[in-house]
Amino acid sequence: MRVSDNWRDYELIDCSHGERLERWGDIILVRPDPQIIWHTEKKNPLWRKAHARYFRSNKGGGDWQVYRKIPKQWGIGYKDLRFNVKTMGFKHTGIFPEQAVNWDFASEKIKNEKRELNILNLFGYTGCATLACMNAGAKVCHVDASKGMVLWAKENAQTSNIADKPVRWLVDDCIKFVEREIRRGHHYDGIIMDPPSYGRGPGGEVWKLEDNLYSLLELCVQVLSDNPVFFILNSYSTGLSAGVMEYMLGSFLKPKFGGRVSSDEIGLKATDSGLVLPCGSTAIWEK
């Protein structure tokens, strides 16, 4: 498993009974996680001293129960970057801290190249991967269908003092955007992709990752340059294993570009137990 263990402002303190006990800067949050099916004893006193806890509703969604005053928004850092954190609906905070291992991978690959790279970040969310690539010296095209998420990503770039670096912020349907880029003849040296497990398009189209991923990858290969550096594919769907993603990437990219393909779970180490919580899967092609 690949573990994101270079955080200072984030900490997975403990996890049990379907919940995570986490520190985000100075703020302690408790959030649900369906992967946590064990029932170890919650010994840490911070379980009872959290600033807020997210409770799921039987009707869908849920709400934050706030016990101690917290800011509407606060900042945390990862290496040279700064991100804005909020307690959002559906338990989210705007950051998936386990993804830092992929930010580091992309940054290293970009810095090792002796040329300026053009990177495409699809389903870019609040821009953490985009910022990592910008900070490493790449030009980035950040695409997400949510106007609010793209605005948040822009704010993160300003907070990190890199808003002046070359980047395009686009509110667009990722599939339709890639189709247009193919027609325009635009190409990218690296692609990062974190598609949702399930969703609906602006016209009511149903997106299911297991059914639609192959056709999306087929499109994305067509916007890669003649000398691409990496392709990072993330998934949080239990119906799509890391090995399946690895096979798909390999079948598309190895015949055309050579290189190597790998996959693994990504995770976070819990401070109290010293064990690693699996948090998703990543498949990577690299030249």
Protein Blocks (a to p, Z undefined) as FASTA:
>chain_A
ZZdfkbfkbccfbgcehiacddehjaccddddfklmcccdcfblklmmcfbdcdddfkgg
addddfbdcdfbdcddehjbccdddddehhiaoiafklmmmmmmmmmmmmmpccdcdddd
ehklnommmmmmmmnopacddddfblklmmmmmmmmmmnopmmpccddddddfklmmmmm
mmnopacfbdcddddfbdcdfkopacdfklmmmmmmmmmmmmpcfbdfbdcdddfbfkbc
fklmmmmmmmmmmmmngpaddddddddddfklopacdfbdcddddZZ
